[in-house]
Amino acid sequence: MGKLTYSMATSLDGYAVDADGKFDWAEPDEELHTHFTEVTKSVSTYLYGRRMYETMVYWETAHTIPDQPEFVLEWARVWRAADKVVYSSTLEQVSSERTRLEREFDPDALRDLKAATEGELTIEGPTLAAAALRAGLVDEIGQYLAPVVVGGGTPFFPDGVRLDLRLLEQRRFGNGVVLVRYAVQH
């Protein structure tokens, strides 16, 4: 059975994107980028909402851009090697390989996918993750706390969801980002 992880960078005050819809304050440096590549090598399937997919699809062709550093090229290889599921009622089509489009989020279908998956799955984006958290499908949470307070935006955690967590890891990176990783107690 696959493990479903919700993990992304957030501001110290808990926002995945700021009030202007930006998250440039969370761009990883080489150390953090390399870490993301290592931890996602075991991911067999990425689950995205439309907005997050539109951001991440860049990695489908990133290797064609001249003078990319090797750590960027390695991340692009890892990303392209995994399957992707995009949940969107408005996206006309997907533009990456190994990607399928689902018109709505179905918790039972995700339960079936987890049961049929031997690798790890990751759900990305706070809106889609909120639905999975409410359905009790998330097994692990990784929050990369960036050293910035943005004062508002889209929260990493949805309102009205209680989670009992057990600390699995904490790690500090050279740029001031702190990872806290938790198991969700079901």
N, C-alpha and C positions, 0 to 999 in steps of 0.2 A: 504494500500500500504506500502510495506517495505521501510525502509530507508537504503541506502547504504553508509557505512563509510569506508574510507581509513585511517588506523591508524597504526603507528609503531614507533619504536625508531629510531632516526637518530643522527648523529654527529652534533655538533653545526654548522659545515660548510655544512650541508644539505645532507649527504650521508647515505643511508640505509645500505650499506656494503662498506668496505674500498677497496682499490685497489687490495688487495690480496683475496677479496671475503669473508672476515671475518667480524663478527659483535659481537665478544665476549666482546667488550667494552660496549655493550648495555645489557648485562645480568642483569635481574632484581634482586634486593634484595627482602627480604620478604615483605616489605611495598609495593613496586611497583608490585610484583607478586599478592599480595592480591587485590590491586587496579584493575589490569587487570582482575582478576576473577570476581570482582563485576561488572565492566562495561560490561563484555561480557556475563553475565548471560542472558541478553535479546537478544543475537544473536541466530537466528534460523539457519543461513546458513553462513559458511565460504567459500569464493571463493579463490582458490589458483592456482598459476602457479606450474609447476613441482618442481622447486628448493625449493620454500617455503613449498610445501606439504612434500617433502622429509625431511625437517627440522622438521615440525610440527607433522608428523606421530609418532614421538617418544611418544607423549601423549596417543596414543592408548594403549600402554603397560606400561606406567610409573608407574602405580599403582602396578605392579608386582615386582618392584625393591624394595628390603628390605630397611627399615629405611628411607623412604621418609618422610619429614615433612608434617604435615597436610595441610599447605597452598599449597604445590605441589600436593598432592592428590586431593584437592578440585578443583584446576585448571584442572587436568586431567579429573575429573568427568564432569565438565562443557564442556570441549572440546569434550569429547566422546558423550555427549547428543545432540550435534548440528549436522545438516547435513553439508556435505562438497561437493563442486564441484571442481574438479581439471581439469584445462585446460592444455592439453599437447598433442602434436603430437608424442612425443617420449616415454612416459611412457607406459609400456606394460600393467600394471594393478595397481589397488589401493590395499592397504593392511590394510585398516581401515573400520570399520562398518559405515553405514550411509553415504557412499561416492560414488559418481558417477564420471566417467571420461568423459570429453568432449574433442574432438579432436581439436576444434578451438574456439576462443572467438567470439561470435556472439552478437553484441550490442542489436539487436532486441530480441533475446532470453533472455538476461539479463533484458531488459525492461519488458518482460512478467513475468519473475520470480519475479521481484520487485512488479509488480502489483498483483501477486498471493500470495505474502508473507505478513503475518500480523506482523511478528517479524522483527528484524533488520538483515541486511546482512552486512558482512564485507569482504572487498577485501584486500588481503594481498600479499605483494611483489610489488616492484616498477615497474616491467615490465608489469605485468597484470594490475596493477592500472593505468599505463600510458594509456592503451587502453580504460579503463573505463572513465578516466578523459577526454581524447580526444573526447569520445562519449557523454560527458555531463551527465553521469549517476551517478556520485558521489555526494552525498548530504551533507556529512560532512567529515571533515579532522581533525585527531588528530595527532599531531606531538609531540613525546616525545623527547625533546632535551637533549641528554646526554652531560655531561661536558667533551667533548673530540673533538679535531679537527684532522681529519684523512688525510686531504690533497688531497683526490681523491677517486674515486670508482664509485659506482652506485648511482646516485642522487635520492633522495626521489621524487622530482617533475621532470617530463619530460620537455625537451626543447620544446619551441614552443606552450605551453599551457598557456593561460591567465585565471586566476580565480579571480573573485571578491568575497571577503570573509567577513563574519561578525563574530566577536569574540563571542564565547559562554562561554568559560571557560579558565582560566589560573590557574595553580596550581604548586607549588614547592614541591618536595619530599626531604626527608632527605639526600638522596645520591647525591643531586645536579641536578637531572633530573628535567626539567621544561616541563609541559604539556601546549601546546596551542591547543585549540580545536575551530574549525571554522565551520560555516554553509557556504556552497557554494551557492552563489546568482545566481539562474538560470534566 
